[in-house]
């Protein structure tokens, strides 16, 4: 049973610390490549095991093992919250403060979009009020993938400061513990990660070109992977690479610290003084997995990475090899860089029992809603083909082209999204057509049917599903783009500003499956995926959604209450209310005053008419 395939399973509801036994799970590899003796090997799977008994657990939902991850990136940032969720003291939109938004959104994501997983943004490790959100997700059979942002630890050389390493260890420990639950039995307190958590996700990595400089992925690498060794050894002190080596070293050391904390968290959370199975094993034993959940890395392909350029596929293949077998294996040291060609060599060399510094990929791509770019995203799955290895005899000195040992040793999710605003106007139909093209493979009656992300695993790729980026428009998204920061509308409103791509401007603040707006003091969403248009996106067909929904299902309302932040939006709303009140008051006054003046005028006219009549009678007399 693949853990990533079984995300739709019925999970155990979260609970308070009570005197009762609860079964909690561990996801670990059910298949490993160390025992593979063929040149092309099966994709790695993760299976679900009972932590107490060691027995493999089954899934009850979605019926079979072939169900892919159907994720939606969920970051419900309300209007006016620009800047509220950034910085060292940030909070996040997953606390109980935003419970009304969760009540409104999660049922729709599950029963209207057909998702089985929520891909979360970085949540605050200082907050301990995520339990209600996790419980609600569990009740709806939605797994979650919490994210931890490492960018604050490596940017601007801050990793070289002694306090940074100490802060990382504490804060990642807090991150894990704030998602955990407690169970107390016979006086022993056990700390568990609840079943609702599918895996952990590390975000905020440097750009791919910083992790693997383009000069390292030259034509020589495609002819012989041994060139990687020369590149890694020459990066230190070479002017050509600038600060790339320092950034690379920092990322490796950060991931090693995170891995160590993750292993310690799993191993010390057994009952009383009891250690988890395998926690005392040597680090060179490839059969041991000392982690409660897989650790994924989110790698972003920025707008300057031209998806439609097929030559970039070669670079991506080199990047996957570089990260899995060299950078993600163990810290690079001068003169000690190896390029393993067999999986046995990988498991012998890599830290943490051969598992290395991460377990899974989340490849994030963003593009303009364009049929050509949707096709390019589908093509990227070829990079995550089944992994290959080369067996070399003692006298074999032949070259090893990267295509001979490429493929993915670690499973992957494809995170993708398109803005509803493109080329100067709103075009929701085009957005949803592109979303469907990537997921389904450009429809069910074309030559590309079945070539989408949905069927990738069945077709032999090491892709476990997809994630749509994202649930609702994030109005502050363009503030992450340098060219948009000086734009007044970007600072205070909903702007179409964004980076330039080969297909045009990418309006990053319009990527939601839903829009959002305020009305009468309520926060509301506009579900772009609900309507009569057959091209509206959903992970499942109409009948599959019907089978998923509970009896007497009613679509939730679109609006919910939320505390308003001080800012331009609130000021504008209050100003509009004030103006409306003044206009209303002025209209009332005008009506009353005009009525009074009209009445007095009529009296004067009557008096004048009476006076004139008297004068006429006098003249007659």
Residue pairs with C-beta under 8 A, 6 or more apart in sequence:
1 30
1 45
1 47
1 48
1 56
1 57
1 58
1 59
1 65
2 30
2 45
2 46
2 47
2 65
2 464
3 27
3 45
3 46
3 47
3 48
3 198
3 199
3 294
4 45
4 46
4 69
4 198
4 199
4 294
4 360
4 411
4 413
4 464
4 465
5 45
5 65
5 66
5 67
5 68
5 69
5 457
5 464
5 465
6 48
6 59
6 62
6 65
6 67
7 67
7 69
7 70
7 116
7 117
7 143
7 198
7 465
8 59
8 61
8 62
8 67
8 70
8 116
8 141
8 143
9 48
9 58
9 59
9 60
9 61
9 62
9 141
9 195
10 59
10 60
10 61
10 141
11 138
11 141
11 143
11 194
11 195
11 196
12 22
12 23
12 24
12 138
12 194
12 195
13 135
13 138
13 139
14 131
14 134
14 135
14 138
14 181
14 194
14 196
15 22
15 181
15 183
17 181
17 182
17 183
17 184
17 189
18 183
18 184
19 184
19 185
20 183
20 185
21 183
21 185
22 183
22 192
23 50
23 51
23 52
24 50
24 51
24 52
24 181
24 183
24 192
24 193
24 194
24 195
25 48
25 49
25 50
25 51
25 57
25 195
26 48
26 49
26 51
26 266
26 291
26 292
26 293
27 46
27 47
27 48
27 49
27 198
27 199
27 292
27 293
27 294
28 46
28 47
28 49
28 289
28 291
29 44
29 45
29 46
29 47
29 289
29 355
29 359
30 45
30 46
30 47
30 56
31 42
31 43
31 44
31 45
32 44
32 286
32 287
32 347
33 41
33 44
33 343
33 346
33 347
33 387
33 389
33 409
34 286
34 343
34 344
34 346
34 347
34 354
36 42
36 343
36 389
39 388
39 389
39 390
39 391
40 386
40 387
40 388
40 407
41 343
41 386
41 387
41 388
41 389
42 386
43 386
43 387
43 408
43 411
43 457
43 460
43 461
43 462
44 409
44 410
44 411
44 462
45 411
46 294
46 359
46 360
46 411
47 56
48 56
48 57
48 59
49 55
49 56
49 57
50 56
50 57
51 192
51 276
51 292
54 277
61 116
61 141
62 116
66 457
66 458
67 116
68 453
68 454
68 456
68 457
68 463
68 464
68 465
68 466
69 116
69 117
69 198
69 413
69 464
69 465
69 466
69 467
70 114
70 115
70 116
70 117
70 465
70 466
70 539
70 540
71 115
71 116
71 117
71 118
71 119
71 145
71 413
71 415
71 465
71 466
71 467
71 468
72 109
72 113
72 115
72 117
72 118
72 119
72 467
72 468
72 470
72 471
72 513
73 118
73 119
73 120
73 121
73 415
73 417
73 467
73 468
73 469
73 470
73 471
74 105
74 109
74 118
74 119
74 120
74 121
74 470
74 471
75 93
75 120
75 121
75 470
75 471
75 472
75 474
76 93
76 98
76 101
76 102
76 105
76 471
76 472
77 84
77 85
77 93
77 472
77 474
77 475
77 476
78 93
78 98
78 101
78 516
78 523
78 562
78 565
79 475
79 516
79 517
79 518
79 523
79 569
80 564
80 565
80 567
80 568
80 569
80 570
81 93
81 476
81 565
82 475
82 476
82 479
82 491
82 492
82 567
83 476
83 479
84 90
84 91
84 565
85 91
85 92
85 93
85 121
88 152
89 126
90 124
91 97
91 124
91 126
91 127
92 121
92 122
92 123
92 124
92 127
93 101
93 121
94 102
94 120
94 123
94 127
94 130
94 133
95 124
95 127
95 129
95 130
95 133
96 129
96 132
96 133
97 129
97 563
98 562
99 132
99 133
100 560
100 561
100 562
101 523
101 560
101 562
102 132
102 133
102 136
103 136
103 556
103 560
104 525
104 556
104 557
104 558
104 559
104 560
105 471
105 472
105 525
106 118
106 136
106 137
106 140
106 142
107 140
107 556
108 527
108 555
108 556
109 115
109 118
109 142
109 471
110 116
110 140
110 141
110 142
110 548
111 545
111 548
111 549
111 553
112 527
112 529
112 530
112 538
112 545
112 555
113 468
113 513
113 529
113 537
113 538
113 539
114 538
114 539
114 540
114 544
114 545
114 548
115 142
115 468
115 539
116 141
116 142
116 143
117 142
117 143
117 144
117 145
117 198
117 465
117 467
118 137
118 142
118 143
118 144
118 145
119 145
119 147
119 201
119 362
119 415
119 467
119 469
120 144
120 145
120 146
120 147
120 201
121 147
121 203
122 147
122 148
122 149
122 203
122 204
123 130
123 146
123 147
123 175
123 178
125 148
125 171
125 172
125 174
125 175
125 178
126 174
127 178
128 178
130 178
130 179
131 181
134 144
134 179
134 194
134 196
134 197
135 196
137 143
137 144
137 196
138 194
138 195
138 196
142 196
143 196
143 197
143 198
144 196
144 197
144 198
145 197
145 198
145 199
145 200
145 201
145 296
146 175
146 179
146 197
146 200
146 201
147 201
147 202
147 203
147 298
148 172
148 175
148 200
148 201
148 202
148 203
148 258
149 203
149 204
150 168
150 202
150 203
150 204
150 205
150 251
150 254
150 255
150 258
151 203
151 204
151 205
152 158
152 204
153 159
153 164
153 167
153 168
153 250
153 254
154 206
154 247
154 250
154 251
154 254
157 246
158 164
159 165
159 250
159 253
159 254
160 250
165 253
165 257
168 254
168 257
168 258
169 257
169 260
169 261
172 257
172 258
172 261
172 262
173 261
173 265
176 193
176 200
176 261
176 262
176 265
177 191
177 265
179 193
179 194
179 197
180 191
180 192
180 193
180 194
180 269
181 191
181 192
181 193
181 194
182 189
182 190
182 191
182 192
183 189
183 190
183 192
184 190
185 271
188 271
188 272
190 269
190 270
190 271
191 265
191 269
192 269
193 292
193 293
197 293
198 293
199 293
199 294
199 295
199 296
199 359
199 360
200 262
200 293
200 294
200 295
200 296
201 295
201 296
201 297
201 298
201 362
202 255
202 258
202 295
202 296
202 297
202 298
202 358
203 298
205 211
205 251
205 297
205 298
205 299
205 300
206 247
206 251
207 300
207 302
208 299
208 300
208 301
208 302
208 305
208 319
210 244
210 247
210 248
211 247
211 248
211 251
211 299
211 319
211 322
211 323
211 327
212 315
212 318
212 319
212 322
212 323
212 327
213 231
213 235
213 240
213 241
213 244
214 315
215 231
215 240
215 241
216 227
216 228
216 231
216 232
216 235
216 318
216 322
217 314
217 315
217 318
217 319
217 322
218 227
220 227
221 227
221 228
221 231
221 318
221 402
222 314
222 318
222 401
222 402
222 403
223 399
223 401
224 399
224 400
224 401
225 321
225 339
225 341
225 400
225 401
225 402
225 405
226 339
226 399
226 400
228 321
228 322
228 326
228 337
228 339
229 337
229 338
229 339
232 326
232 332
232 337
233 334
233 335
233 337
234 241
235 241
235 244
235 245
235 248
235 332
236 245
236 334
237 245
238 245
248 327
248 332
249 331
249 332
251 327
252 327
252 330
252 331
252 332
252 357
253 331
255 297
255 328
255 357
255 358
256 331
256 351
256 357
258 295
259 291
259 295
259 351
259 352
259 357
262 291
262 292
262 295
263 279
263 290
263 291
263 352
265 292
266 276
266 279
266 290
266 291
266 292
267 275
267 276
267 279
267 290
268 275
269 276
269 292
270 276
276 290
278 285
278 287
278 288
278 289
278 290
279 290
281 287
281 288
281 290
281 353
283 351
283 352
283 353
284 348
284 353
284 354
285 353
286 347
286 348
286 353
286 354
287 353
288 353
289 353
289 355
290 352
290 353
291 352
291 355
291 359
294 359
294 360
295 357
295 358
295 359
295 360
296 358
296 359
296 360
296 361
296 362
296 413
297 323
297 328
297 358
297 360
297 361
297 362
298 362
298 363
298 364
298 415
299 319
299 323
299 361
299 362
299 363
299 364
300 364
300 365
300 366
301 307
301 363
301 364
301 365
301 366
302 499
303 366
303 498
303 499
303 500
303 501
303 506
304 499
304 501
305 312
306 312
306 501
306 502
307 365
307 367
307 373
307 376
307 377
307 380
307 502
308 372
308 373
308 376
308 502
308 503
310 379
313 379
313 380
313 382
313 383
314 402
316 380
316 383
317 383
317 402
317 403
317 406
318 402
320 361
320 383
320 384
320 406
320 407
320 408
321 402
321 405
321 406
324 346
324 356
324 408
324 409
324 410
325 339
325 340
325 346
325 409
326 332
326 337
326 338
326 339
327 357
328 350
328 356
328 357
328 358
329 340
329 346
329 349
329 350
329 351
329 356
329 357
330 349
330 350
330 351
330 356
330 357
338 345
338 349
340 346
340 348
340 349
341 389
341 390
341 392
341 400
341 405
342 389
342 390
342 391
343 387
343 389
343 409
346 354
346 356
346 409
347 353
347 354
348 354
350 356
351 357
358 410
359 410
360 410
360 411
360 412
360 413
360 464
361 384
361 408
361 410
361 411
361 412
361 413
362 412
362 413
362 415
362 467
363 380
363 384
363 412
363 413
363 414
363 415
364 415
364 416
364 469
365 377
365 380
365 414
365 415
365 416
366 416
366 417
366 418
366 469
366 506
366 508
366 511
367 373
367 374
367 376
367 377
367 416
367 418
367 434
367 501
367 503
367 506
368 418
368 419
368 422
368 423
368 501
368 503
368 504
368 505
368 506
369 418
369 419
369 420
369 422
369 427
369 430
369 431
369 433
369 434
370 418
370 422
370 434
370 503
370 504
371 433
371 434
371 437
372 503
373 418
373 434
373 503
374 418
374 434
374 437
374 438
374 442
375 437
375 442
375 448
377 414
377 416
377 438
378 437
378 438
378 441
378 442
378 448
378 451
378 452
378 453
380 414
381 414
381 453
381 456
381 461
381 463
382 461
383 406
383 408
384 407
384 408
384 412
384 456
384 461
384 462
384 463
385 406
385 407
385 408
385 460
385 461
385 462
386 407
386 408
386 460
386 461
386 462
387 407
387 408
387 409
387 462
388 404
388 405
388 406
388 407
389 405
390 400
390 404
390 405
392 398
392 400
407 462
408 462
410 462
411 462
411 463
411 464
412 462
412 463
412 464
413 463
413 464
413 465
413 466
413 467
414 438
414 453
414 456
414 463
414 465
414 466
414 467
415 466
415 467
415 468
415 469
416 435
416 438
416 453
416 466
416 467
416 468
416 469
417 435
417 468
417 469
417 470
417 511
418 430
418 431
418 434
418 435
418 511
419 431
419 498
419 506
419 507
419 508
419 509
419 510
419 511
420 426
420 427
420 428
420 431
420 473
420 510
420 511
420 512
420 515
420 528
421 427
421 496
421 507
421 510
422 430
422 431
422 504
422 505
422 507
423 504
426 510
428 528
429 533
429 535
431 528
432 528
432 529
432 533
432 535
432 536
432 537
433 535
435 468
435 537
436 443
436 535
436 537
437 443
437 452
438 452
438 453
438 466
439 452
439 453
439 454
439 466
439 537
439 539
440 449
440 452
440 454
441 448
441 449
441 450
441 451
441 452
441 454
441 455
442 448
442 449
442 451
442 452
443 449
450 459
451 459
453 463
453 465
453 466
454 465
454 466
454 539
456 463
457 463
457 464
457 465
468 513
468 537
469 511
470 511
470 512
470 513
471 512
471 513
471 514
472 512
472 513
472 514
472 515
472 516
472 525
473 494
473 509
473 510
473 511
473 512
473 514
473 515
473 516
474 508
474 509
474 511
474 512
475 493
475 494
475 495
475 509
475 516
476 509
477 508
477 509
477 511
478 484
478 487
478 490
478 495
478 497
478 498
478 507
478 508
478 509
479 485
479 490
479 491
480 508
481 497
481 498
481 499
481 508
483 497
483 499
484 490
484 495
484 497
484 498
485 491
487 495
487 497
489 495
489 497
490 497
490 509
491 568
492 567
492 568
492 569
493 568
494 509
494 510
495 509
496 505
496 507
496 509
496 510
497 505
497 507
497 509
498 505
498 506
498 507
498 508
498 509
499 505
499 506
499 508
500 506
512 528
513 527
513 528
513 529
513 537
514 525
514 526
514 527
514 528
514 529
515 525
515 526
515 528
516 523
516 524
516 525
516 526
517 524
517 526
518 524
518 569
518 573
519 559
521 561
521 564
522 559
522 560
522 561
523 559
523 560
523 561
523 562
524 558
524 559
524 560
525 558
525 559
526 558
527 558
528 536
529 536
529 537
529 538
530 536
530 555
538 545
540 548
564 570
564 573
